C-alpha cells in the first residue's frame, strides 16, 4: 500500500468570503496565508465563522475521494 494522497480542507478567505480548498500539507505551515487549489492565496477567516460560498474553481479541481474496497470475510 502506497502513501495516502493529500487531503483538502475547506478554508474561507476573509477577503473574498469564498470557501476554498487548501491542501492539508499547506495548513501545516500555520502562517494564516495559504494557496488554494485554484491558485488564489487566501487569508484565512476565523475558523469559528461559517463556510463561505464554495469557490467554483476549487470545486472543479478537487479530486473525488477514492472509493475504499472492503473484503468480506466468510
Protein Blocks (a to p, Z undefined) as FASTA:
>chain_A
ZZddddddddddfklopacdddfklmmnonopacdfkopacddddfkbccddddfklmmm
pccdddddddddZZ
